[in-house]
Amino acid sequence: MNERFNKSEQEWRKLLTDEQYRITRESGTEPPFTGQYYANKETGVYHCVCCDSPLFRSNEKYDSGSGWPSFWAPYSNDALEARTDTTHGMKRTEVRCAHCQAHLGHVFPDGPEPSGLRYCINSAALDFKAAE
């Protein structure tokens, strides 16, 4: 999905809760161990709360101990975009939804095999759809 999903700030504010807007449109984060999907063990797919694009599968989710839902791989190679993030005096890799540019969280090189990556994602940026 290469096309952009553009909405005005006012449209995003109508579509999202205040917390979802703060996280996805203003690059915020939720406190650790508080997100609704942190301990979710159901089978299904996690979608972008802004545009409904599939982002992660439940079978690639694991408990990293970080306090946020963590995944070792995205739904597809083109589901996410990565950007360098130098806020808060750190250098990290931010991940965004490739379709609508929603801020999701960050990816770190300390995850499990086979990828060795840890996608640390805010629950408020996700919409979980259970498998039928």
N, CA, C and O atoms as CSV, one atom per row, in Angstrom:
chain,resi,resn,atom,element,x,y,z
A,1,MET,N,N,0.842,-1.175,0.000
A,1,MET,CA,C,0.000,0.000,0.000
A,1,MET,C,C,0.890,1.241,0.000
A,1,MET,O,O,1.405,1.632,1.047
A,2,ASN,N,N,1.069,1.848,-1.138
A,2,ASN,CA,C,1.927,3.008,-1.208
A,2,ASN,C,C,1.170,4.325,-1.162
A,2,ASN,O,O,1.753,5.351,-0.810
A,3,GLU,N,N,-0.111,4.326,-1.508
A,3,GLU,CA,C,-0.839,5.585,-1.460
A,3,GLU,C,C,-1.046,6.014,-0.017
A,3,GLU,O,O,-1.114,5.183,0.888
A,4,ARG,N,N,-1.145,7.310,0.185
A,4,ARG,CA,C,-1.327,7.869,1.522
A,4,ARG,C,C,-2.813,7.967,1.854
A,4,ARG,O,O,-3.640,8.168,0.966
A,5,PHE,N,N,-3.137,7.828,3.095
A,5,PHE,CA,C,-4.500,7.938,3.592
A,5,PHE,C,C,-4.560,9.277,4.315
A,5,PHE,O,O,-4.288,9.356,5.513
A,6,ASN,N,N,-4.916,10.326,3.583
A,6,ASN,CA,C,-4.846,11.683,4.123
A,6,ASN,C,C,-6.182,12.147,4.691
A,6,ASN,O,O,-7.230,11.993,4.065
A,7,LYS,N,N,-6.120,12.710,5.875
A,7,LYS,CA,C,-7.264,13.333,6.521
A,7,LYS,C,C,-6.755,14.604,7.183
A,7,LYS,O,O,-5.570,14.721,7.496
A,8,SER,N,N,-7.651,15.546,7.390
A,8,SER,CA,C,-7.280,16.756,8.103
A,8,SER,C,C,-7.168,16.442,9.598
A,8,SER,O,O,-7.638,15.401,10.056
A,9,GLU,N,N,-6.546,17.342,10.348
A,9,GLU,CA,C,-6.442,17.166,11.790
A,9,GLU,C,C,-7.842,17.042,12.397
A,9,GLU,O,O,-8.069,16.213,13.279
A,10,GLN,N,N,-8.764,17.856,11.929
A,10,GLN,CA,C,-10.140,17.831,12.434
A,10,GLN,C,C,-10.802,16.476,12.161
A,10,GLN,O,O,-11.504,15.946,13.022
A,11,GLU,N,N,-10.580,15.918,10.969
A,11,GLU,CA,C,-11.148,14.603,10.642
A,11,GLU,C,C,-10.570,13.511,11.536
A,11,GLU,O,O,-11.299,12.633,11.999
A,12,TRP,N,N,-9.233,13.564,11.783
A,12,TRP,CA,C,-8.607,12.575,12.667
A,12,TRP,C,C,-9.172,12.686,14.078
A,12,TRP,O,O,-9.421,11.671,14.728
A,13,ARG,N,N,-9.373,13.904,14.551
A,13,ARG,CA,C,-9.899,14.107,15.908
A,13,ARG,C,C,-11.316,13.555,16.055
A,13,ARG,O,O,-11.683,13.082,17.130
A,14,LYS,N,N,-12.107,13.609,15.003
A,14,LYS,CA,C,-13.463,13.044,15.037
A,14,LYS,C,C,-13.425,11.515,15.018
A,14,LYS,O,O,-14.259,10.863,15.647
A,15,LEU,N,N,-12.475,10.958,14.309
A,15,LEU,CA,C,-12.366,9.510,14.121
A,15,LEU,C,C,-11.777,8.792,15.333
A,15,LEU,O,O,-12.162,7.662,15.633
A,16,LEU,N,N,-10.842,9.444,16.029
A,16,LEU,CA,C,-10.058,8.798,17.079
A,16,LEU,C,C,-10.413,9.325,18.465
A,16,LEU,O,O,-10.913,10.440,18.610
A,17,THR,N,N,-10.147,8.510,19.477
A,17,THR,CA,C,-10.247,8.996,20.853
A,17,THR,C,C,-9.078,9.960,21.092
A,17,THR,O,O,-8.150,10.025,20.286
A,18,ASP,N,N,-9.127,10.694,22.184
A,18,ASP,CA,C,-8.029,11.611,22.501
A,18,ASP,C,C,-6.708,10.863,22.635
A,18,ASP,O,O,-5.677,11.333,22.154
A,19,GLU,N,N,-6.733,9.702,23.284
A,19,GLU,CA,C,-5.514,8.899,23.469
A,19,GLU,C,C,-4.997,8.362,22.135
A,19,GLU,O,O,-3.795,8.408,21.875
A,20,GLN,N,N,-5.884,7.858,21.297
A,20,GLN,CA,C,-5.474,7.364,19.976
A,20,GLN,C,C,-4.863,8.487,19.145
A,20,GLN,O,O,-3.848,8.293,18.476
A,21,TYR,N,N,-5.481,9.654,19.193
A,21,TYR,CA,C,-4.965,10.799,18.442
A,21,TYR,C,C,-3.578,11.198,18.954
A,21,TYR,O,O,-2.658,11.400,18.161
A,22,ARG,N,N,-3.429,11.309,20.258
A,22,ARG,CA,C,-2.143,11.696,20.859
A,22,ARG,C,C,-1.029,10.741,20.442
A,22,ARG,O,O,0.088,11.168,20.147
A,23,ILE,N,N,-1.337,9.462,20.422
A,23,ILE,CA,C,-0.317,8.466,20.084
A,23,ILE,C,C,-0.063,8.394,18.581
A,23,ILE,O,O,1.086,8.477,18.146
A,24,THR,N,N,-1.107,8.243,17.795
A,24,THR,CA,C,-0.905,8.004,16.361
A,24,THR,C,C,-0.588,9.248,15.551
A,24,THR,O,O,0.169,9.171,14.583
A,25,ARG,N,N,-1.146,10.393,15.920
A,25,ARG,CA,C,-0.958,11.604,15.123
A,25,ARG,C,C,0.090,12.546,15.722
A,25,ARG,O,O,0.637,13.394,15.016
A,26,GLU,N,N,0.374,12.398,17.036
A,26,GLU,CA,C,1.347,13.267,17.694
A,26,GLU,C,C,2.558,12.493,18.217
A,26,GLU,O,O,3.352,13.040,18.982
A,27,SER,N,N,2.708,11.245,17.820
A,27,SER,CA,C,3.847,10.393,18.192
A,27,SER,C,C,4.002,10.219,19.694
A,27,SER,O,O,5.115,10.227,20.219
A,28,GLY,N,N,2.882,10.062,20.377
A,28,GLY,CA,C,2.913,9.839,21.814
A,28,GLY,C,C,3.156,8.379,22.153
A,28,GLY,O,O,3.380,7.550,21.271
A,29,THR,N,N,3.109,8.078,23.439
A,29,THR,CA,C,3.219,6.695,23.899
A,29,THR,C,C,2.314,6.511,25.108
A,29,THR,O,O,2.003,7.461,25.827
A,30,GLU,N,N,1.903,5.273,25.312
A,30,GLU,CA,C,1.089,4.964,26.494
A,30,GLU,C,C,2.010,4.421,27.581
A,30,GLU,O,O,3.069,3.872,27.275
A,31,PRO,N,N,1.624,4.567,28.841
A,31,PRO,CA,C,2.466,4.014,29.906
A,31,PRO,C,C,2.601,2.492,29.760
A,31,PRO,O,O,1.659,1.834,29.321
A,32,PRO,N,N,3.751,1.930,30.120
A,32,PRO,CA,C,3.925,0.477,30.017
A,32,PRO,C,C,2.919,-0.268,30.896
A,32,PRO,O,O,2.494,0.221,31.943
A,33,PHE,N,N,2.559,-1.450,30.439
A,33,PHE,CA,C,1.665,-2.378,31.142
A,33,PHE,C,C,0.232,-1.849,31.288
A,33,PHE,O,O,-0.519,-2.348,32.127
A,34,THR,N,N,-0.159,-0.854,30.491
A,34,THR,CA,C,-1.505,-0.290,30.590
A,34,THR,C,C,-2.352,-0.511,29.350
A,34,THR,O,O,-3.576,-0.405,29.429
A,35,GLY,N,N,-1.759,-0.810,28.227
A,35,GLY,CA,C,-2.495,-0.940,26.973
A,35,GLY,C,C,-3.391,-2.163,26.945
A,35,GLY,O,O,-3.067,-3.192,27.538
A,36,GLN,N,N,-4.511,-2.054,26.261
A,36,GLN,CA,C,-5.491,-3.139,26.237
A,36,GLN,C,C,-4.987,-4.405,25.561
A,36,GLN,O,O,-5.532,-5.481,25.810
A,37,TYR,N,N,-3.971,-4.316,24.719
A,37,TYR,CA,C,-3.495,-5.510,24.010
A,37,TYR,C,C,-2.183,-6.063,24.563
A,37,TYR,O,O,-1.662,-7.049,24.041
A,38,TYR,N,N,-1.648,-5.447,25.602
A,38,TYR,CA,C,-0.376,-5.898,26.146
A,38,TYR,C,C,-0.400,-7.399,26.462
A,38,TYR,O,O,0.521,-8.121,26.080
A,39,ALA,N,N,-1.421,-7.865,27.141
A,39,ALA,CA,C,-1.489,-9.272,27.557
A,39,ALA,C,C,-2.469,-10.086,26.717
A,39,ALA,O,O,-2.811,-11.209,27.087
A,40,ASN,N,N,-2.921,-9.542,25.603
A,40,ASN,CA,C,-3.873,-10.264,24.756
A,40,ASN,C,C,-3.243,-11.540,24.195
A,40,ASN,O,O,-2.154,-11.504,23.623
A,41,LYS,N,N,-3.939,-12.664,24.364
A,41,LYS,CA,C,-3.435,-13.959,23.882
A,41,LYS,C,C,-4.330,-14.549,22.782
A,41,LYS,O,O,-4.085,-15.665,22.323
A,42,GLU,N,N,-5.355,-13.815,22.360
A,42,GLU,CA,C,-6.268,-14.323,21.339
A,42,GLU,C,C,-5.579,-14.427,19.978
A,42,GLU,O,O,-4.588,-13.744,19.716
A,43,THR,N,N,-6.116,-15.286,19.124
A,43,THR,CA,C,-5.610,-15.452,17.770
A,43,THR,C,C,-6.324,-14.482,16.841
A,43,THR,O,O,-7.548,-14.363,16.878
A,44,GLY,N,N,-5.561,-13.797,16.017
A,44,GLY,CA,C,-6.142,-12.856,15.075
A,44,GLY,C,C,-5.092,-11.936,14.487
A,44,GLY,O,O,-3.902,-12.251,14.470
A,45,VAL,N,N,-5.557,-10.787,14.002
A,45,VAL,CA,C,-4.681,-9.823,13.337
A,45,VAL,C,C,-4.880,-8.447,13.965
A,45,VAL,O,O,-6.004,-8.033,14.250
A,46,TYR,N,N,-3.771,-7.754,14.173
A,46,TYR,CA,C,-3.782,-6.393,14.696
A,46,TYR,C,C,-3.744,-5.432,13.505
A,46,TYR,O,O,-2.859,-5.508,12.652
A,47,HIS,N,N,-4.727,-4.527,13.469
A,47,HIS,CA,C,-4.847,-3.560,12.383
A,47,HIS,C,C,-4.544,-2.160,12.891
A,47,HIS,O,O,-4.575,-1.913,14.097
A,48,CYS,N,N,-4.252,-1.243,11.975
A,48,CYS,CA,C,-4.054,0.155,12.312
A,48,CYS,C,C,-5.392,0.755,12.736
A,48,CYS,O,O,-6.390,0.607,12.030
A,49,VAL,N,N,-5.417,1.426,13.876
A,49,VAL,CA,C,-6.646,2.036,14.395
A,49,VAL,C,C,-7.098,3.193,13.500
A,49,VAL,O,O,-8.273,3.559,13.520
A,50,CYS,N,N,-6.193,3.767,12.724
A,50,CYS,CA,C,-6.529,4.911,11.876
A,50,CYS,C,C,-7.100,4.511,10.509
A,50,CYS,O,O,-8.064,5.117,10.041
A,51,CYS,N,N,-6.517,3.508,9.879
A,51,CYS,CA,C,-6.923,3.189,8.500
A,51,CYS,C,C,-7.295,1.727,8.275
A,51,CYS,O,O,-7.640,1.351,7.155
A,52,ASP,N,N,-7.232,0.897,9.311
A,52,ASP,CA,C,-7.621,-0.510,9.267
A,52,ASP,C,C,-6.664,-1.411,8.476
A,52,ASP,O,O,-7.016,-2.552,8.175
A,53,SER,N,N,-5.486,-0.934,8.139
A,53,SER,CA,C,-4.514,-1.779,7.444
A,53,SER,C,C,-3.986,-2.853,8.396
A,53,SER,O,O,-3.728,-2.559,9.563
A,54,PRO,N,N,-3.822,-4.092,7.921
A,54,PRO,CA,C,-3.247,-5.134,8.781
A,54,PRO,C,C,-1.773,-4.841,9.051
A,54,PRO,O,O,-1.013,-4.517,8.138
A,55,LEU,N,N,-1.380,-4.962,10.338
A,55,LEU,CA,C,-0.014,-4.622,10.733
A,55,LEU,C,C,0.769,-5.791,11.315
A,55,LEU,O,O,1.946,-5.970,11.001
A,56,PHE,N,N,0.113,-6.596,12.173
A,56,PHE,CA,C,0.795,-7.698,12.861
A,56,PHE,C,C,-0.156,-8.873,13.046
A,56,PHE,O,O,-1.366,-8.689,13.179
A,57,ARG,N,N,0.406,-10.093,13.055
A,57,ARG,CA,C,-0.359,-11.308,13.353
A,57,ARG,C,C,-0.112,-11.721,14.802
A,57,ARG,O,O,0.968,-11.501,15.349
A,58,SER,N,N,-1.116,-12.313,15.402
A,58,SER,CA,C,-0.980,-12.739,16.801
A,58,SER,C,C,0.075,-13.819,16.978
A,58,SER,O,O,0.688,-13.898,18.043
A,59,ASN,N,N,0.309,-14.653,15.970
A,59,ASN,CA,C,1.303,-15.717,16.130
A,59,ASN,C,C,2.738,-15.190,16.065
A,59,ASN,O,O,3.685,-15.955,16.248
A,60,GLU,N,N,2.904,-13.897,15.809
A,60,GLU,CA,C,4.222,-13.279,15.832
A,60,GLU,C,C,4.354,-12.297,17.001
A,60,GLU,O,O,5.281,-11.489,17.050
A,61,LYS,N,N,3.409,-12.384,17.935
A,61,LYS,CA,C,3.411,-11.576,19.148
A,61,LYS,C,C,4.076,-12.391,20.261
A,61,LYS,O,O,3.929,-13.612,20.313
A,62,TYR,N,N,4.802,-11.716,21.141
A,62,TYR,CA,C,5.433,-12.416,22.259
A,62,TYR,C,C,5.529,-11.465,23.451
A,62,TYR,O,O,5.391,-10.252,23.296
A,63,ASP,N,N,5.761,-12.006,24.608
A,63,ASP,CA,C,5.898,-11.208,25.821
A,63,ASP,C,C,7.358,-10.817,25.984
A,63,ASP,O,O,8.191,-11.632,26.380
A,64,SER,N,N,7.656,-9.569,25.678
A,64,SER,CA,C,9.038,-9.086,25.761
A,64,SER,C,C,9.382,-8.587,27.158
A,64,SER,O,O,10.549,-8.339,27.462
A,65,GLY,N,N,8.360,-8.437,28.013
A,65,GLY,CA,C,8.586,-7.894,29.341
A,65,GLY,C,C,8.691,-6.377,29.352
A,65,GLY,O,O,8.948,-5.784,30.399
A,66,SER,N,N,8.496,-5.741,28.196
A,66,SER,CA,C,8.660,-4.289,28.074
A,66,SER,C,C,7.439,-3.504,28.541
A,66,SER,O,O,7.549,-2.325,28.879
A,67,GLY,N,N,6.274,-4.152,28.561
A,67,GLY,CA,C,5.054,-3.458,28.950
A,67,GLY,C,C,4.193,-3.028,27.786
A,67,GLY,O,O,3.116,-2.467,27.986
A,68,TRP,N,N,4.651,-3.280,26.566
A,68,TRP,CA,C,3.881,-2.973,25.364
A,68,TRP,C,C,3.732,-4.242,24.534
A,68,TRP,O,O,4.567,-5.143,24.625
A,69,PRO,N,N,2.680,-4.320,23.728
A,69,PRO,CA,C,2.586,-5.459,22.804
A,69,PRO,C,C,3.854,-5.502,21.946
A,69,PRO,O,O,4.269,-4.487,21.388
A,70,SER,N,N,4.450,-6.661,21.850
A,70,SER,CA,C,5.691,-6.810,21.087
A,70,SER,C,C,5.534,-7.905,20.052
A,70,SER,O,O,4.909,-8.935,20.302
A,71,PHE,N,N,6.108,-7.667,18.895
A,71,PHE,CA,C,6.019,-8.593,17.760
A,71,PHE,C,C,7.404,-8.757,17.177
A,71,PHE,O,O,8.218,-7.835,17.238
A,72,TRP,N,N,7.687,-9.935,16.603
A,72,TRP,CA,C,8.996,-10.136,15.999
A,72,TRP,C,C,8.974,-9.948,14.485
A,72,TRP,O,O,10.019,-10.019,13.840
A,73,ALA,N,N,7.776,-9.705,13.905
A,73,ALA,CA,C,7.678,-9.470,12.459
A,73,ALA,C,C,6.385,-8.728,12.158
A,73,ALA,O,O,5.386,-8.917,12.853
A,74,PRO,N,N,6.391,-7.876,11.117
A,74,PRO,CA,C,5.160,-7.225,10.690
A,74,PRO,C,C,4.310,-8.156,9.829
A,74,PRO,O,O,4.770,-9.217,9.406
A,75,TYR,N,N,3.087,-7.757,9.579
A,75,TYR,CA,C,2.140,-8.527,8.770
A,75,TYR,C,C,2.704,-8.796,7.370
A,75,TYR,O,O,2.575,-9.902,6.847
A,76,SER,N,N,3.321,-7.787,6.775
A,76,SER,CA,C,3.938,-7.922,5.452
A,76,SER,C,C,5.126,-6.973,5.371
A,76,SER,O,O,5.292,-6.097,6.219
A,77,ASN,N,N,5.943,-7.154,4.348
A,77,ASN,CA,C,7.124,-6.304,4.183
A,77,ASN,C,C,6.775,-4.849,3.911
A,77,ASN,O,O,7.588,-3.961,4.166
A,78,ASP,N,N,5.573,-4.594,3.394
A,78,ASP,CA,C,5.200,-3.216,3.080
A,78,ASP,C,C,4.154,-2.638,4.033
A,78,ASP,O,O,3.548,-1.613,3.721
A,79,ALA,N,N,3.928,-3.270,5.183
A,79,ALA,CA,C,2.934,-2.784,6.147
A,79,ALA,C,C,3.429,-1.582,6.943
A,79,ALA,O,O,2.633,-0.737,7.352
A,80,LEU,N,N,4.740,-1.500,7.166
A,80,LEU,CA,C,5.311,-0.475,8.031
A,80,LEU,C,C,6.351,0.356,7.305
A,80,LEU,O,O,6.941,-0.076,6.315
A,81,GLU,N,N,6.562,1.564,7.823
A,81,GLU,CA,C,7.677,2.407,7.399
A,81,GLU,C,C,8.517,2.710,8.622
A,81,GLU,O,O,7.984,2.907,9.713
A,82,ALA,N,N,9.802,2.747,8.450
A,82,ALA,CA,C,10.723,3.031,9.553
A,82,ALA,C,C,11.343,4.410,9.358
A,82,ALA,O,O,11.640,4.819,8.235
A,83,ARG,N,N,11.533,5.124,10.474
A,83,ARG,CA,C,12.158,6.451,10.468
A,83,ARG,C,C,13.102,6.555,11.663
A,83,ARG,O,O,12.871,5.945,12.706
A,84,THR,N,N,14.147,7.320,11.498
A,84,THR,CA,C,15.037,7.591,12.623
A,84,THR,C,C,14.352,8.582,13.560
A,84,THR,O,O,13.814,9.598,13.118
A,85,ASP,N,N,14.377,8.279,14.851
A,85,ASP,CA,C,13.755,9.101,15.880
A,85,ASP,C,C,14.841,9.497,16.881
A,85,ASP,O,O,15.425,8.637,17.540
A,86,THR,N,N,15.106,10.786,16.992
A,86,THR,CA,C,16.142,11.258,17.909
A,86,THR,C,C,15.547,12.056,19.079
A,86,THR,O,O,16.257,12.826,19.726
A,87,THR,N,N,14.258,11.874,19.348
A,87,THR,CA,C,13.632,12.571,20.468
A,87,THR,C,C,14.075,11.971,21.801
A,87,THR,O,O,14.573,10.847,21.846
A,88,HIS,N,N,13.898,12.706,22.855
A,88,HIS,CA,C,14.183,12.262,24.226
A,88,HIS,C,C,15.649,11.881,24.434
A,88,HIS,O,O,15.963,11.061,25.297
A,89,GLY,N,N,16.544,12.475,23.645
A,89,GLY,CA,C,17.968,12.239,23.809
A,89,GLY,C,C,18.428,10.839,23.415
A,89,GLY,O,O,19.509,10.405,23.814
A,90,MET,N,N,17.618,10.136,22.640
A,90,MET,CA,C,17.954,8.775,22.205
A,90,MET,C,C,17.914,8.694,20.684
A,90,MET,O,O,17.297,9.532,20.027
A,91,LYS,N,N,18.565,7.692,20.137
A,91,LYS,CA,C,18.441,7.400,18.713
A,91,LYS,C,C,17.743,6.052,18.603
A,91,LYS,O,O,18.292,5.015,18.977
A,92,ARG,N,N,16.511,6.091,18.077
A,92,ARG,CA,C,15.702,4.877,17.939
A,92,ARG,C,C,15.136,4.826,16.531
A,92,ARG,O,O,15.244,5.780,15.761
A,93,THR,N,N,14.527,3.683,16.212
A,93,THR,CA,C,13.850,3.546,14.935
A,93,THR,C,C,12.354,3.519,15.185
A,93,THR,O,O,11.825,2.571,15.765
A,94,GLU,N,N,11.682,4.565,14.743
A,94,GLU,CA,C,10.237,4.671,14.862
A,94,GLU,C,C,9.582,3.860,13.754
A,94,GLU,O,O,10.101,3.799,12.640
A,95,VAL,N,N,8.440,3.234,14.053
A,95,VAL,CA,C,7.664,2.565,13.010
A,95,VAL,C,C,6.309,3.237,12.890
A,95,VAL,O,O,5.666,3.595,13.877
A,96,ARG,N,N,5.900,3.394,11.628
A,96,ARG,CA,C,4.624,4.009,11.281
A,96,ARG,C,C,3.870,3.100,10.325
A,96,ARG,O,O,4.465,2.281,9.625
A,97,CYS,N,N,2.561,3.254,10.307
A,97,CYS,CA,C,1.746,2.553,9.324
A,97,CYS,C,C,2.124,3.104,7.950
A,97,CYS,O,O,2.115,4.318,7.748
A,98,ALA,N,N,2.451,2.238,7.021
A,98,ALA,CA,C,2.863,2.671,5.685
A,98,ALA,C,C,1.711,3.298,4.913
A,98,ALA,O,O,1.934,4.080,3.989
A,99,HIS,N,N,0.493,2.963,5.281
A,99,HIS,CA,C,-0.666,3.462,4.537
A,99,HIS,C,C,-1.063,4.868,4.968
A,99,HIS,O,O,-1.292,5.724,4.113
A,100,CYS,N,N,-1.151,5.130,6.279
A,100,CYS,CA,C,-1.663,6.424,6.755
A,100,CYS,C,C,-0.673,7.216,7.593
A,100,CYS,O,O,-0.992,8.313,8.052
A,101,GLN,N,N,0.513,6.684,7.798
A,101,GLN,CA,C,1.579,7.341,8.552
A,101,GLN,C,C,1.299,7.465,10.049
A,101,GLN,O,O,1.900,8.310,10.712
A,102,ALA,N,N,0.409,6.653,10.591
A,102,ALA,CA,C,0.153,6.667,12.029
A,102,ALA,C,C,1.406,6.202,12.771
A,102,ALA,O,O,2.025,5.205,12.398
A,103,HIS,N,N,1.769,6.930,13.817
A,103,HIS,CA,C,2.858,6.492,14.692
A,103,HIS,C,C,2.368,5.263,15.450
A,103,HIS,O,O,1.287,5.283,16.038
A,104,LEU,N,N,3.162,4.196,15.438
A,104,LEU,CA,C,2.804,2.944,16.108
A,104,LEU,C,C,3.670,2.683,17.330
A,104,LEU,O,O,3.167,2.258,18.370
A,105,GLY,N,N,4.949,2.932,17.213
A,105,GLY,CA,C,5.898,2.635,18.277
A,105,GLY,C,C,7.301,2.635,17.711
A,105,GLY,O,O,7.638,3.463,16.865
A,106,HIS,N,N,8.130,1.694,18.185
A,106,HIS,CA,C,9.527,1.617,17.766
A,106,HIS,C,C,9.925,0.160,17.549
A,106,HIS,O,O,9.269,-0.757,18.043
A,107,VAL,N,N,11.005,-0.037,16.804
A,107,VAL,CA,C,11.556,-1.373,16.603
A,107,VAL,C,C,12.986,-1.376,17.122
A,107,VAL,O,O,13.746,-0.429,16.916
A,108,PHE,N,N,13.330,-2.465,17.799
A,108,PHE,CA,C,14.648,-2.607,18.417
A,108,PHE,C,C,15.287,-3.930,17.971
A,108,PHE,O,O,14.574,-4.884,17.663
A,109,PRO,N,N,16.629,-3.994,17.936
A,109,PRO,CA,C,17.323,-5.204,17.469
A,109,PRO,C,C,17.575,-6.226,18.572
A,109,PRO,O,O,18.596,-6.912,18.554
A,110,ASP,N,N,16.651,-6.337,19.540
A,110,ASP,CA,C,16.865,-7.263,20.658
A,110,ASP,C,C,15.726,-8.277,20.791
A,110,ASP,O,O,15.439,-8.758,21.887
A,111,GLY,N,N,15.093,-8.591,19.689
A,111,GLY,CA,C,13.967,-9.520,19.712
A,111,GLY,C,C,14.391,-10.964,19.499
A,111,GLY,O,O,15.575,-11.256,19.331
A,112,PRO,N,N,13.424,-11.857,19.506
A,112,PRO,CA,C,13.710,-13.282,19.336
A,112,PRO,C,C,13.964,-13.658,17.874
A,112,PRO,O,O,13.668,-12.896,16.954
A,113,GLU,N,N,14.502,-14.814,17.701
A,113,GLU,CA,C,14.659,-15.370,16.347
A,113,GLU,C,C,13.269,-15.750,15.828
A,113,GLU,O,O,12.403,-16.054,16.648
A,114,PRO,N,N,13.010,-15.752,14.555
A,114,PRO,CA,C,14.014,-15.715,13.496
A,114,PRO,C,C,14.443,-14.319,13.063
A,114,PRO,O,O,15.447,-14.202,12.361
A,115,SER,N,N,13.737,-13.252,13.441
A,115,SER,CA,C,14.082,-11.918,12.943
A,115,SER,C,C,15.097,-11.193,13.807
A,115,SER,O,O,15.874,-10.384,13.301
A,116,GLY,N,N,15.100,-11.474,15.116
A,116,GLY,CA,C,15.959,-10.742,16.034
A,116,GLY,C,C,15.446,-9.339,16.325
A,116,GLY,O,O,16.154,-8.528,16.922
A,117,LEU,N,N,14.198,-9.049,15.899
A,117,LEU,CA,C,13.624,-7.717,16.084
A,117,LEU,C,C,12.517,-7.726,17.128
A,117,LEU,O,O,11.848,-8.735,17.348
A,118,ARG,N,N,12.343,-6.570,17.766
A,118,ARG,CA,C,11.242,-6.376,18.713
A,118,ARG,C,C,10.494,-5.115,18.305
A,118,ARG,O,O,10.962,-3.997,18.520
A,119,TYR,N,N,9.329,-5.319,17.715
A,119,TYR,CA,C,8.442,-4.206,17.390
A,119,TYR,C,C,7.636,-3.923,18.648
A,119,TYR,O,O,6.769,-4.712,19.024
A,120,CYS,N,N,7.915,-2.811,19.291
A,120,CYS,CA,C,7.294,-2.418,20.546
A,120,CYS,C,C,6.207,-1.401,20.195
A,120,CYS,O,O,6.512,-0.261,19.842
A,121,ILE,N,N,4.939,-1.812,20.291
A,121,ILE,CA,C,3.826,-1.070,19.701
A,121,ILE,C,C,2.818,-0.632,20.758
A,121,ILE,O,O,2.524,-1.381,21.690
A,122,ASN,N,N,2.294,0.567,20.615
A,122,ASN,CA,C,1.252,1.085,21.499
A,122,ASN,C,C,-0.084,0.413,21.194
A,122,ASN,O,O,-0.509,0.364,20.039
A,123,SER,N,N,-0.741,-0.100,22.220
A,123,SER,CA,C,-2.073,-0.700,22.048
A,123,SER,C,C,-3.053,0.280,21.429
A,123,SER,O,O,-3.891,-0.111,20.616
A,124,ALA,N,N,-2.958,1.562,21.808
A,124,ALA,CA,C,-3.903,2.565,21.313
A,124,ALA,C,C,-3.789,2.804,19.813
A,124,ALA,O,O,-4.677,3.410,19.215
A,125,ALA,N,N,-2.704,2.334,19.199
A,125,ALA,CA,C,-2.543,2.471,17.763
A,125,ALA,C,C,-3.113,1.256,17.011
A,125,ALA,O,O,-3.122,1.224,15.781
A,126,LEU,N,N,-3.580,0.278,17.759
A,126,LEU,CA,C,-4.027,-0.979,17.164
A,126,LEU,C,C,-5.520,-1.240,17.348
A,126,LEU,O,O,-6.152,-0.751,18.285
A,127,ASP,N,N,-6.050,-2.020,16.427
A,127,ASP,CA,C,-7.412,-2.546,16.529
A,127,ASP,C,C,-7.301,-4.045,16.263
A,127,ASP,O,O,-6.971,-4.455,15.150
A,128,PHE,N,N,-7.571,-4.849,17.262
A,128,PHE,CA,C,-7.431,-6.299,17.128
A,128,PHE,C,C,-8.701,-6.913,16.564
A,128,PHE,O,O,-9.809,-6.609,17.006
A,129,LYS,N,N,-8.518,-7.788,15.573
A,129,LYS,CA,C,-9.637,-8.518,14.986
A,129,LYS,C,C,-9.373,-10.011,15.195
A,129,LYS,O,O,-8.449,-10.580,14.614
A,130,ALA,N,N,-10.196,-10.624,16.029
A,130,ALA,CA,C,-10.028,-12.034,16.352
A,130,ALA,C,C,-10.298,-12.904,15.135
A,130,ALA,O,O,-11.127,-12.564,14.292
A,131,ALA,N,N,-9.596,-14.027,15.045
A,131,ALA,CA,C,-9.819,-14.983,13.955
A,131,ALA,C,C,-11.203,-15.586,14.106
A,131,ALA,O,O,-11.706,-15.771,15.214
A,132,GLU,N,N,-11.796,-15.883,12.985
A,132,GLU,CA,C,-13.164,-16.461,12.992
A,132,GLU,C,C,-13.099,-17.954,13.245
A,132,GLU,O,O,-14.134,-18.619,13.288
